[in-house]
Amino acid sequence: MAGKFQRILYGGDYNPNQWPEEVWKEDMRMFRKAGINSATINVFSWAKLQPSEETYYFDELDKIVDMLSAEEDDIVMATSTGALPAWMVKRYPEVARTDYEGRHHKFGQRHNACPNSQVYRKFMVSLTAKLAERYAHNPHITCWHINNEYGGECYCENCEKAFRVWLKEKYKTIEAVNKAWNTEFWGHTFYDFDEIVLPNVLGDGIGTEDTAFAGLSIDYKRFNSDSLLENYCMERDAIKAVNPDALVTTNLMGTYKGLDYFKWAKEMDIVSWDNYPALDTPWSFTAMTHDLMRGLKKEPFMLMEQTPSQQNWQKYNSLKRPGQMRAQSYQTLAHGADTIQFFQLRRSVGGCEKFHGAVIAHAGTENTRVFREVSQLGEELARLGRHILGTENRAEVAMIFDWDNYWGLEYTSGPSEDLKYVDQIHQYYRYFYEHNIPVDMVSAEDTFAGYKVVAAPVLYMVKEGMKEALTAFVKQGGILILTYMSGIVDQSDNVYLGGYPGPLRELAGVWVEEIDALFPDQKNQMIFADGREAECGLVCDIMHLEGAEALAVYGSDFYKDSPVVTRNTYGAGSTYYIGSDPSEEGIEMILDKVREEAGISGASGEKARLEIVSRWNGEQEYGFLMNFTDQVLPVPERFAGKEDLLTEKAVESGETMKKYDVKIVKM
């Protein structure tokens, strides 16, 4: 299977413009020693590239490109549009953002441009076009990196006017807007599009996570995501106009709430993202975000940024322990990456990121633990060669991740402020992770063909076509997992009448009459038919069976003995409905039954403490074995006698792995 690159890109953000030229030559020497073969340049250089409205300056960037080209590096060329130059804000104040509180910003920070400012768009496209004209045909420029970590929102008059245009295109008439937002509530009826104001604290916003009209605020989330995406597409098109074959991306941020990444991925040649877990981030969560990034296009992705050691912006910026960076990098490759890139290659001397980890520390020497670990990984990746480039991950389980649901569920006023979308997704993903069962993270618009199980936790918003797709999946023999807070509202956050879970009621075979919210210290029990028990809490659906069978009932409160976990046969398949938030043991009991029914086994047969992930090139399997625990663990016997590509030796029967040990076994 062909990949997008000729080798695993190994490098990261490099800012030689922050250093005198005599440092550059030393950097090149150290990069070669570390096995680094790529550099992402020009990320925040707009102020230097365009010192005034009429003047462009490329001399220094020319030198940097020439130097890296002479070193045969793969260059990731950024467009520098992630932060405005000061002269632009001074001359054209409208380019700066207005925040949620209604304060119009002055020059400062980054992500500081109004996405709907025509002045910003003009200068943005002009700069990118000049960069493309100058560099797009350089064979060493492997990829273009537009802007940087798109995010944030603007609430200025430019955005308000553009939002009204967006609404006209979406709804056509003001009557349709009123119906979608249920503006009869509180007498908020609009008679003209010009009466619509933005949902910030000056309008119907109650706080960044709360709103009086969820339909309005969700639409503004969609609009803002589309506005920033339009900025990206304008820059991409400026590059493609010069070189249609250019590979273009921008770095995403995992489960970042603000942008609908499935929609963005359709406009990207390859997905890239920045991975910054904390020391206490579960390895299952990091694996899930990798799978989400791979799932955006169902293709290998780029790791655009990770730190070689510590970060600088978290509450507690712990060092990566010896071996951790290497193991984390291989986990990234296992879940679908074709690159390993760092922020940053040389530590900055000043600014808020001066203590962010780097390959070359402030000491400026290769005699550091971090540099030695980076060098070891570089040597191994070079030896790994093209074995895994472009290979695919295969899964029989899919999990729906949907940004409209993300926004809708967390805007809704009730039942519990502790109900968070990503947490709910992760706790079900974690079961499959711990059993080494591969998962594809998919959009709500997928057909789900080819999967045995589809998990859709808290599918609060059921949009057009989703009922039909899920029904077809189950009817044809699939197993669907639904939970409480599913099938509640349509795409405008208006409740489906006729009983929960709305359009999914027949599929689930249950009617939810009431939804109880429990305080953090309150718990109920799930009592299964075989007598086993598990705790549950947060939310408790009080429901009636309509064809489904009860697998477990509540153990206490006035709804004691009523169903909490059900299974409904539908066509050739079945739907499991989980009416409360189970403990980890409770999820295990439920999903063990799902797994048995689906006939799915993990990579090692049983629950294993090693993380085991496979990538495939046709019928050739490459098994990644990683130990993220504190124990010494045995290698499953199925891998004995197979070649470990990292050591180029056969795995021995009875072999063990310490914490952060990694094997890549050619099966």
C-alpha positions as CSV (number, residue, x, y, z in Angstrom):
1,M,0.0,0.0,0.0
2,A,1.5,3.4,-1.0
3,G,1.9,6.1,1.5
4,K,2.1,9.9,1.1
5,F,5.8,10.0,2.0
6,Q,9.0,8.2,0.8
7,R,10.1,7.7,4.4
8,I,8.9,8.2,8.0
9,L,9.2,11.9,8.5
10,Y,11.2,12.4,11.7
11,G,11.7,16.0,12.8
12,G,9.5,18.9,13.9
13,D,9.1,22.6,14.3
14,Y,12.4,24.5,13.6
15,N,12.9,28.2,14.0
16,P,16.4,29.2,12.8
17,N,15.0,32.7,12.3
18,Q,15.2,33.0,16.1
19,W,18.9,32.4,16.1
20,P,22.1,33.8,14.5
21,E,23.3,31.9,11.4
22,E,26.3,30.5,13.1
23,V,23.9,28.3,15.2
24,W,22.3,26.8,12.1
25,K,25.3,24.8,11.0
26,E,25.6,23.3,14.5
27,D,21.9,22.4,14.4
28,M,22.4,20.6,11.1
29,R,25.2,18.5,12.6
30,M,23.1,17.6,15.7
31,F,20.1,16.8,13.6
32,R,22.1,14.4,11.5
33,K,23.4,12.7,14.7
34,A,19.8,12.3,16.0
35,G,18.5,10.8,12.7
36,I,16.2,13.8,12.1
37,N,15.3,14.0,8.4
38,S,12.6,16.7,8.3
39,A,11.8,20.2,9.6
40,T,8.6,22.3,9.8
41,I,9.6,25.9,9.2
42,N,8.0,29.3,8.9
43,V,5.2,28.7,11.3
44,F,5.1,32.2,12.9
45,S,7.1,34.4,10.6
46,W,4.5,36.7,9.1
47,A,6.0,39.8,10.8
48,K,9.4,39.0,9.2
49,L,8.1,38.0,5.8
50,Q,5.9,41.1,5.4
51,P,7.3,44.0,7.5
52,S,4.8,46.4,6.0
53,E,1.7,46.4,3.8
54,E,3.7,46.9,0.6
55,T,7.0,45.1,1.5
56,Y,7.8,41.4,1.4
57,Y,11.1,39.9,2.6
58,F,12.1,36.3,1.8
59,D,15.9,36.5,1.9
60,E,16.3,34.7,5.3
61,L,13.6,32.1,4.4
62,D,15.5,31.4,1.1
63,K,18.6,30.7,3.1
64,I,16.8,28.3,5.5
65,V,15.1,26.5,2.6
66,D,18.4,26.2,0.7
67,M,20.2,24.9,3.8
68,L,17.6,22.2,4.5
69,S,17.4,21.3,0.8
70,A,21.2,20.8,0.7
71,E,20.8,18.5,3.7
72,E,18.2,16.4,1.7
73,D,15.6,17.1,4.5
74,D,11.9,16.8,3.9
75,I,10.6,20.3,4.5
76,V,7.1,21.0,5.9
77,M,6.5,24.6,4.8
78,A,4.1,26.5,7.0
79,T,2.3,29.7,5.8
80,S,2.8,31.8,8.9
81,T,-0.8,33.0,9.0
82,G,-1.5,31.9,12.6
83,A,-0.5,35.2,14.1
84,L,-1.0,38.7,12.7
85,P,1.8,41.3,12.3
86,A,1.4,44.4,14.5
87,W,1.3,46.8,11.6
88,M,-1.9,45.1,10.3
89,V,-3.8,45.5,13.5
90,K,-2.6,49.1,13.9
91,R,-3.7,50.0,10.4
92,Y,-6.8,47.8,10.2
93,P,-8.2,47.2,13.7
94,E,-11.1,45.1,12.2
95,V,-8.7,42.2,11.6
96,A,-8.5,41.5,15.4
97,R,-11.1,39.4,17.2
98,T,-13.9,40.4,19.5
99,D,-14.2,38.0,22.4
100,Y,-17.2,36.3,24.1
101,E,-17.5,39.2,26.5
102,G,-17.8,41.7,23.6
103,R,-14.3,43.2,24.0
104,H,-12.6,44.0,20.8
105,H,-8.9,43.0,21.1
106,K,-5.8,44.9,20.3
107,F,-2.6,43.4,19.0
108,G,-1.3,40.3,20.9
109,Q,-1.4,36.6,21.4
110,R,-2.0,34.2,18.4
111,H,-5.1,32.9,16.7
112,N,-5.9,36.5,16.8
113,A,-7.5,37.2,13.4
114,C,-11.2,37.5,12.7
115,P,-11.9,34.7,10.2
116,N,-14.6,36.9,8.5
117,S,-12.5,40.0,8.1
118,Q,-12.1,40.7,4.4
119,V,-8.8,42.6,5.1
120,Y,-7.3,39.6,6.9
121,R,-8.4,37.3,4.1
122,K,-6.9,39.5,1.5
123,F,-3.5,39.6,3.2
124,M,-3.6,36.0,4.2
125,V,-4.2,34.8,0.6
126,S,-1.6,37.2,-0.8
127,L,1.1,35.9,1.6
128,T,0.3,32.3,0.9
129,A,0.3,32.9,-2.9
130,K,3.7,34.5,-2.8
131,L,5.1,31.7,-0.7
132,A,3.7,29.2,-3.2
133,E,5.1,31.0,-6.2
134,R,8.5,31.0,-4.6
135,Y,8.7,27.5,-3.1
136,A,5.9,25.2,-4.3
137,H,8.0,23.5,-6.9
138,N,11.0,22.8,-4.6
139,P,11.1,19.0,-4.6
140,H,12.3,19.0,-0.9
141,I,9.0,20.6,0.2
142,T,7.1,17.5,1.0
143,C,4.1,19.1,2.7
144,W,2.4,22.5,3.2
145,H,1.2,23.4,6.7
146,I,-1.4,26.1,6.7
147,N,-1.8,28.4,9.7
148,N,-1.4,26.6,13.0
149,E,-3.8,24.9,15.4
150,Y,-6.9,26.7,14.2
151,G,-9.3,27.5,17.0
152,G,-11.2,30.1,19.0
153,E,-14.2,32.2,18.1
154,C,-14.9,35.8,17.1
155,Y,-18.0,37.8,17.9
156,C,-17.4,41.0,16.0
157,E,-19.8,42.8,13.6
158,N,-18.0,41.2,10.6
159,C,-18.9,37.8,12.0
160,E,-22.5,38.8,12.9
161,K,-23.1,39.9,9.3
162,A,-21.5,36.8,7.9
163,F,-23.5,34.6,10.3
164,R,-26.7,36.1,8.9
165,V,-25.6,35.2,5.4
166,W,-24.8,31.7,6.5
167,L,-28.2,31.3,8.1
168,K,-30.0,32.5,4.9
169,E,-28.1,29.9,2.9
170,K,-29.0,27.2,5.5
171,Y,-32.6,28.0,6.3
172,K,-33.7,30.2,3.3
173,T,-36.5,31.9,5.3
174,I,-36.7,33.6,8.7
175,E,-39.7,31.4,9.5
176,A,-37.5,28.4,9.1
177,V,-35.0,29.9,11.6
178,N,-37.7,30.6,14.1
179,K,-39.0,27.0,13.9
180,A,-35.4,25.6,14.1
181,W,-34.6,27.6,17.2
182,N,-38.1,27.4,18.8
183,T,-38.1,31.2,19.2
184,E,-41.7,31.1,20.5
185,F,-39.9,30.3,23.8
186,W,-39.4,33.6,25.7
187,G,-41.1,35.5,22.8
188,H,-37.8,35.6,20.8
189,T,-39.5,35.6,17.3
190,F,-37.4,37.2,14.6
191,Y,-39.0,39.1,11.8
192,D,-35.9,39.8,9.8
193,F,-32.4,38.3,9.5
194,D,-30.9,41.6,10.6
195,E,-32.5,41.2,14.0
196,I,-30.4,38.1,14.8
197,V,-27.5,38.8,17.2
198,L,-24.6,36.6,18.1
199,P,-24.9,34.2,21.1
200,N,-22.3,35.8,23.3
201,V,-22.7,37.3,26.8
202,L,-24.3,40.4,25.2
203,G,-27.0,38.2,23.6
204,D,-28.4,34.8,24.4
205,G,-25.2,33.3,25.8
206,I,-25.1,32.6,29.5
207,G,-21.5,31.5,29.6
208,T,-19.1,29.9,27.1
209,E,-20.7,26.5,27.9
210,D,-24.3,27.7,28.4
211,T,-27.0,29.3,26.4
212,A,-30.7,30.2,26.4
213,F,-31.2,28.9,22.9
214,A,-29.1,25.9,22.1
215,G,-30.2,25.8,18.5
216,L,-28.7,29.3,18.0
217,S,-25.5,28.5,19.8
218,I,-25.0,25.2,18.0
219,D,-25.5,26.9,14.7
220,Y,-22.9,29.5,15.7
221,K,-20.5,26.6,16.5
222,R,-21.1,25.2,13.0
223,F,-20.7,28.7,11.4
224,N,-17.5,29.4,13.2
225,S,-16.1,26.0,12.2
226,D,-17.1,26.7,8.6
227,S,-15.6,30.2,8.7
228,L,-12.2,29.0,9.8
229,L,-12.4,26.1,7.3
230,E,-13.1,28.6,4.6
231,N,-9.9,30.4,5.6
232,Y,-8.0,27.1,5.3
233,C,-9.5,26.4,1.9
234,M,-8.5,29.8,0.6
235,E,-4.9,29.3,1.5
236,R,-4.9,25.7,0.2
237,D,-6.3,26.9,-3.1
238,A,-3.6,29.5,-3.4
239,I,-1.0,26.8,-3.1
240,K,-2.8,24.4,-5.4
241,A,-3.1,27.1,-8.1
242,V,0.7,27.0,-8.3
243,N,1.2,23.3,-7.7
244,P,-2.0,21.2,-7.9
245,D,0.0,18.2,-6.6
246,A,1.1,19.9,-3.4
247,L,0.3,18.0,-0.2
248,V,-1.6,20.3,2.1
249,T,-2.6,20.0,5.8
250,T,-3.1,21.9,9.0
251,N,-2.5,20.6,12.5
252,L,-5.6,19.5,14.4
253,M,-5.9,19.0,18.1
254,G,-7.5,15.6,18.8
255,T,-10.9,16.0,20.6
256,Y,-10.8,19.8,20.4
257,K,-14.4,20.9,20.8
258,G,-14.5,24.0,18.6
259,L,-14.2,22.5,15.1
260,D,-16.0,19.7,13.2
261,Y,-12.9,17.8,12.2
262,F,-14.8,15.3,10.1
263,K,-15.9,18.2,7.9
264,W,-12.4,19.6,7.9
265,A,-10.8,16.3,6.9
266,K,-12.7,16.3,3.6
267,E,-10.7,19.4,2.6
268,M,-7.3,18.1,3.8
269,D,-4.9,16.0,1.7
270,I,-3.7,14.3,4.9
271,V,-4.7,14.7,8.5
272,S,-2.1,16.0,11.0
273,W,-2.4,16.6,14.7
274,D,-0.6,17.6,17.9
275,N,-0.5,15.1,20.7
276,Y,0.2,16.5,24.2
277,P,-1.0,14.1,26.9
278,A,-0.2,14.9,30.6
279,L,1.7,12.5,32.8
280,D,-1.6,11.2,34.1
281,T,-3.5,11.0,30.8
282,P,-4.6,7.4,30.4
283,W,-2.8,5.6,27.5
284,S,-6.3,4.5,26.3
285,F,-7.3,8.1,25.9
286,T,-4.2,8.9,23.8
287,A,-4.9,5.7,21.7
288,M,-8.5,6.9,21.2
289,T,-7.4,10.3,19.9
290,H,-5.0,8.7,17.5
291,D,-7.8,6.5,16.2
292,L,-10.0,9.5,15.9
293,M,-7.5,11.3,13.8
294,R,-7.0,8.2,11.6
295,G,-10.8,7.9,11.3
296,L,-11.3,11.4,10.0
297,K,-10.1,10.2,6.5
298,K,-9.8,6.4,7.2
299,E,-6.1,6.9,6.3
300,P,-2.7,7.2,7.9
301,F,-2.1,10.5,9.5
302,M,0.8,12.8,10.5
303,L,1.9,13.4,14.0
304,M,2.8,17.1,13.6
305,E,3.8,17.8,17.2
306,Q,4.6,16.1,20.4
307,T,7.2,17.1,23.0
308,P,10.4,15.2,23.4
309,S,10.0,15.6,27.1
310,Q,8.0,18.2,29.1
311,Q,5.4,20.7,28.1
312,N,5.2,24.2,29.5
313,W,1.5,25.1,29.5
314,Q,-0.1,22.4,31.6
315,K,-0.8,22.8,35.3
316,Y,2.0,20.4,36.2
317,N,4.6,20.0,33.5
318,S,6.2,16.7,34.3
319,L,9.2,15.2,32.5
320,K,8.6,12.2,30.3
321,R,10.2,9.3,32.0
322,P,13.1,7.4,30.4
323,G,11.7,5.4,27.5
324,Q,8.3,7.1,27.6
325,M,8.8,9.3,24.5
326,R,10.0,6.3,22.5
327,A,7.1,4.1,23.6
328,Q,4.6,6.9,23.0
329,S,6.0,7.5,19.5
330,Y,5.5,3.8,18.7
331,Q,2.0,3.9,20.0
332,T,1.4,6.8,17.6
333,L,2.8,4.7,14.7
334,A,0.8,1.7,15.7
335,H,-2.5,3.6,15.5
336,G,-1.8,4.9,12.1
337,A,0.8,7.7,12.0
338,D,3.4,7.9,9.1
339,T,5.4,10.7,10.8
340,I,6.9,11.5,14.2
341,Q,7.5,15.2,14.7
342,F,8.3,17.3,17.7
343,F,7.7,20.8,19.0
344,Q,10.4,21.9,19.1
345,L,13.8,21.1,17.6
346,R,15.7,23.8,19.4
347,R,14.4,25.4,22.6
348,S,13.5,29.1,22.3
349,V,15.4,31.6,24.3
350,G,12.4,33.7,25.3
351,G,8.6,33.9,25.2
352,C,6.0,31.8,26.9
353,E,7.3,28.5,25.3
354,K,10.9,28.9,26.3
355,F,10.6,26.0,28.8
356,H,8.7,23.7,26.4
357,G,10.8,20.6,25.7
358,A,13.0,20.4,22.7
359,V,15.5,18.1,21.0
360,I,18.2,20.6,21.6
361,A,17.9,22.1,25.1
362,H,19.2,25.5,26.3
363,A,22.5,23.9,27.1
364,G,23.0,23.5,23.3
365,T,24.7,20.0,23.6
366,E,23.9,16.5,22.5
367,N,25.0,15.2,25.9
368,T,21.5,15.1,27.4
369,R,19.1,12.2,28.1
370,V,16.5,13.6,25.8
371,F,18.9,13.9,22.9
372,R,20.1,10.4,23.4
373,E,16.5,9.1,23.4
374,V,15.7,11.1,20.3
375,S,18.8,9.7,18.6
376,Q,17.9,6.1,19.5
377,L,14.4,6.5,18.0
378,G,15.8,8.2,14.9
379,E,18.2,5.2,14.3
380,E,15.3,2.8,14.8
381,L,12.9,4.6,12.5
382,A,15.6,4.7,9.7
383,R,16.1,0.9,10.1
384,L,12.3,0.4,10.1
385,G,12.3,2.0,6.6
386,R,9.2,1.7,4.5
387,H,7.8,-1.4,6.2
388,I,4.8,0.4,7.7
389,L,4.4,3.5,5.6
390,G,0.9,3.7,4.2
391,T,-0.3,0.5,5.9
392,E,-3.8,0.3,7.2
393,N,-5.4,-0.4,10.6
394,R,-8.4,-2.8,10.5
395,A,-11.2,-3.0,12.9
396,E,-14.5,-4.9,13.4
397,V,-15.7,-2.3,16.0
398,A,-16.7,1.3,15.2
399,M,-17.4,4.1,17.6
400,I,-19.3,7.2,16.6
401,F,-17.8,10.5,17.4
402,D,-19.9,13.5,16.3
403,W,-19.1,17.2,16.9
404,D,-22.8,18.2,16.6
405,N,-23.5,15.8,19.5
406,Y,-20.5,17.1,21.4
407,W,-21.9,20.7,21.2
408,G,-25.5,19.8,21.7
409,L,-25.1,17.5,24.7
410,E,-22.9,20.0,26.5
411,Y,-25.1,23.0,25.8
412,T,-28.3,21.2,27.0
413,S,-29.6,22.4,30.4
414,G,-29.6,19.1,32.2
415,P,-29.7,16.5,33.5
416,S,-26.2,16.8,35.0
417,E,-23.4,19.3,34.7
418,D,-21.0,16.3,35.1
419,L,-22.1,14.7,31.8
420,K,-19.3,15.3,29.3
421,Y,-19.3,13.9,25.8
422,V,-15.6,12.9,25.4
423,D,-15.6,11.2,28.8
424,Q,-18.5,9.1,27.8
425,I,-16.9,8.1,24.5
426,H,-13.6,7.2,26.2
427,Q,-15.0,5.0,28.9
428,Y,-16.5,2.7,26.3
429,Y,-13.4,2.9,24.1
430,R,-11.3,1.9,27.1
431,Y,-13.0,-1.5,27.3
432,F,-11.9,-2.4,23.7
433,Y,-8.5,-0.9,24.3
434,E,-7.9,-3.0,27.3
435,H,-8.9,-6.1,25.4
436,N,-6.7,-5.2,22.4
437,I,-9.7,-5.0,20.1
438,P,-9.1,-2.4,17.4
439,V,-11.6,0.4,17.0
440,D,-12.4,2.8,14.2
441,M,-13.7,6.2,15.2
442,V,-16.3,7.1,12.6
443,S,-18.6,10.0,11.8
444,A,-22.4,9.9,12.3
445,E,-22.8,10.0,8.5
446,D,-21.0,6.6,7.9
447,T,-22.8,3.6,6.5
448,F,-21.2,1.2,9.1
449,A,-20.8,-1.5,6.5
450,G,-18.2,-4.1,7.4
451,Y,-18.4,-3.6,11.2
452,K,-19.7,-6.2,13.6
453,V,-20.3,-3.7,16.4
454,V,-21.1,0.0,16.4
455,A,-21.0,1.9,19.7
456,A,-22.8,5.2,19.9
457,P,-22.6,6.5,23.5
458,V,-24.9,9.5,24.4
459,L,-26.1,9.8,20.8
460,Y,-28.1,12.8,22.0
461,M,-28.7,14.4,18.6
462,V,-30.0,12.2,15.8
463,K,-29.7,14.0,12.6
464,E,-31.2,13.3,9.2
465,G,-30.2,9.9,7.9
466,M,-28.8,8.6,11.1
467,K,-31.8,6.5,12.1
468,E,-31.9,4.9,8.7
469,A,-28.2,4.1,8.7
470,L,-28.3,2.6,12.2
471,T,-31.5,0.6,11.5
472,A,-30.0,-0.8,8.3
473,F,-26.8,-1.8,10.2
474,V,-28.7,-3.7,12.9
475,K,-31.2,-5.2,10.5
476,Q,-28.4,-6.7,8.5
477,G,-26.9,-8.4,11.6
478,G,-24.9,-5.7,13.3
479,I,-24.8,-5.1,17.1
480,L,-25.5,-1.5,18.2
481,I,-24.7,-0.1,21.6
482,L,-26.8,2.9,22.8
483,T,-26.8,4.6,26.2
484,Y,-28.9,7.0,28.1
485,M,-29.3,10.5,26.6
486,S,-29.7,9.0,23.1
487,G,-32.3,9.9,20.5
488,I,-33.4,13.0,22.4
489,V,-33.2,15.9,19.9
490,D,-33.0,16.8,16.2
491,Q,-30.2,18.8,14.5
492,S,-31.6,22.0,15.9
493,D,-31.8,20.7,19.5
494,N,-35.6,20.4,19.5
495,V,-36.9,17.3,21.3
496,Y,-38.4,14.4,19.4
497,L,-41.9,14.1,20.7
498,G,-43.5,10.7,21.4
499,G,-41.1,9.4,24.0
500,Y,-37.4,8.8,24.4
501,P,-35.2,7.6,22.7
502,G,-37.2,9.3,19.9
503,P,-36.4,7.9,16.4
504,L,-34.3,5.1,18.0
505,R,-37.2,3.8,20.2
506,E,-38.2,0.9,18.0
507,L,-34.6,-0.1,17.4
508,A,-33.9,-0.1,21.2
509,G,-37.2,-1.7,22.1
510,V,-37.6,0.5,25.2
511,W,-39.5,3.7,26.2
512,V,-37.7,6.0,28.6
513,E,-40.3,7.7,30.7
514,E,-38.1,9.8,33.1
515,I,-34.4,10.6,33.5
516,D,-33.1,10.9,37.1
517,A,-29.8,12.7,37.8
518,L,-27.7,11.6,40.7
519,F,-25.4,13.7,42.8
520,P,-21.7,12.8,42.7
521,D,-21.8,10.8,45.9
522,Q,-25.0,9.0,45.0
523,K,-24.9,5.5,43.4
524,N,-27.4,2.9,42.3
525,Q,-26.7,-0.8,41.4
526,M,-27.1,-2.8,38.3
527,I,-28.2,-6.4,39.2
528,F,-27.7,-8.8,36.3
529,A,-29.7,-11.9,35.7
530,D,-26.9,-14.2,36.9
531,G,-26.8,-12.3,40.3
532,R,-23.7,-10.2,39.6
533,E,-23.8,-6.6,40.6
534,A,-22.1,-3.4,39.5
535,E,-22.4,0.3,40.6
536,C,-23.9,2.9,38.3
537,G,-24.6,6.6,38.8
538,L,-24.7,10.1,37.1
539,V,-27.9,9.5,35.2
540,C,-30.6,6.8,35.6
541,D,-33.2,6.2,32.9
542,I,-36.5,5.0,34.2
543,M,-37.8,2.9,31.3
544,H,-40.3,0.3,30.1
545,L,-39.7,-2.7,27.8
546,E,-41.2,-2.6,24.4
547,G,-39.9,-5.8,23.0
548,A,-36.4,-5.7,24.6
549,E,-35.3,-8.1,27.3
550,A,-33.8,-6.8,30.6
551,L,-30.2,-7.9,31.1
552,A,-30.0,-6.0,34.4
553,V,-32.3,-4.1,36.8
554,Y,-31.8,-1.3,39.3
555,G,-31.0,-2.3,42.8
556,S,-32.4,0.6,44.8
557,D,-34.6,3.8,44.8
558,F,-38.2,3.9,43.7
559,Y,-37.3,2.4,40.4
560,K,-35.7,-0.7,42.0
561,D,-36.2,-3.8,39.8
562,S,-37.0,-1.8,36.7
563,P,-34.7,-2.4,33.7
564,V,-31.3,-0.6,33.4
565,V,-29.6,-2.6,30.7
566,T,-31.5,-4.2,27.9
567,R,-31.0,-6.1,24.6
568,N,-33.5,-5.9,21.7
569,T,-33.4,-8.3,18.7
570,Y,-34.1,-6.4,15.5
571,G,-33.8,-8.1,12.2
572,A,-30.7,-10.2,12.1
573,G,-28.9,-8.0,14.7
574,S,-29.5,-6.5,18.1
575,T,-29.4,-3.3,20.1
576,Y,-28.0,-3.0,23.6
577,Y,-29.4,0.0,25.6
578,I,-27.5,1.1,28.8
579,G,-29.7,3.3,30.9
580,S,-27.2,4.5,33.4
581,D,-23.5,5.3,33.8
582,P,-21.9,2.0,34.8
583,S,-18.7,1.5,36.8
584,E,-15.8,0.1,34.8
585,E,-16.8,-3.4,36.1
586,G,-20.3,-2.8,34.9
587,I,-19.1,-1.9,31.4
588,E,-17.0,-5.0,31.4
589,M,-20.0,-7.2,32.2
590,I,-22.1,-5.6,29.4
591,L,-19.5,-5.5,26.7
592,D,-18.2,-9.0,27.5
593,K,-21.7,-10.2,26.4
594,V,-21.6,-7.9,23.3
595,R,-18.2,-9.3,22.4
596,E,-19.3,-12.9,22.8
597,E,-22.4,-12.3,20.7
598,A,-20.3,-10.6,18.0
599,G,-17.6,-13.3,18.0
600,I,-14.8,-10.7,18.4
601,S,-11.5,-11.6,20.1
602,G,-8.6,-9.3,21.0
603,A,-5.1,-9.5,19.5
604,S,-3.9,-11.8,22.3
605,G,-7.1,-13.8,22.7
606,E,-7.9,-12.7,26.3
607,K,-7.7,-9.4,28.2
608,A,-4.0,-8.5,28.1
609,R,-2.0,-5.8,29.9
610,L,0.3,-5.3,26.9
611,E,-1.1,-2.9,24.3
612,I,-1.1,-4.8,21.0
613,V,-2.0,-3.1,17.7
614,S,-1.6,-4.3,14.1
615,R,-1.1,-2.5,10.9
616,W,-1.6,-4.3,7.6
617,N,0.0,-4.2,4.2
618,G,-2.3,-6.5,2.2
619,E,-2.0,-9.8,4.0
620,Q,1.2,-8.8,5.8
621,E,0.6,-8.0,9.4
622,Y,2.9,-5.9,11.6
623,G,2.1,-6.3,15.3
624,F,3.1,-3.5,17.7
625,L,3.6,-4.7,21.3
626,M,4.0,-2.0,24.0
627,N,4.2,-2.2,27.7
628,F,2.8,0.9,29.5
629,T,2.4,-0.8,32.9
630,D,4.7,-0.9,35.9
631,Q,5.0,-4.7,35.7
632,V,7.2,-7.0,33.6
633,L,4.8,-8.8,31.3
634,P,5.2,-11.9,29.1
635,V,5.0,-11.7,25.3
636,P,2.0,-13.8,24.1
637,E,3.2,-17.1,22.5
638,R,1.6,-16.3,19.1
639,F,4.5,-13.9,18.6
640,A,7.3,-16.4,19.4
641,G,9.6,-17.1,16.5
642,K,8.6,-14.0,14.6
643,E,11.0,-11.3,13.7
644,D,11.1,-8.1,15.8
645,L,11.9,-5.3,13.3
646,L,13.5,-3.1,16.0
647,T,16.1,-5.7,17.0
648,E,16.1,-7.7,13.8
649,K,16.0,-10.8,15.9
650,A,13.3,-13.5,16.5
651,V,11.1,-13.2,19.5
652,E,11.9,-15.9,22.0
653,S,9.3,-18.1,23.7
654,G,8.8,-16.9,27.2
655,E,10.3,-13.5,26.5
656,T,9.2,-10.6,28.7
657,M,8.8,-6.9,28.4
658,K,9.6,-4.1,30.9
659,K,7.8,-0.8,31.2
660,Y,8.1,1.2,28.0
661,D,9.5,-1.8,26.0
662,V,8.4,-2.0,22.4
663,K,8.4,-4.7,19.8
664,I,7.3,-4.5,16.2
665,V,6.8,-8.1,15.0
666,K,6.5,-9.0,11.4
667,M,3.8,-11.7,11.3
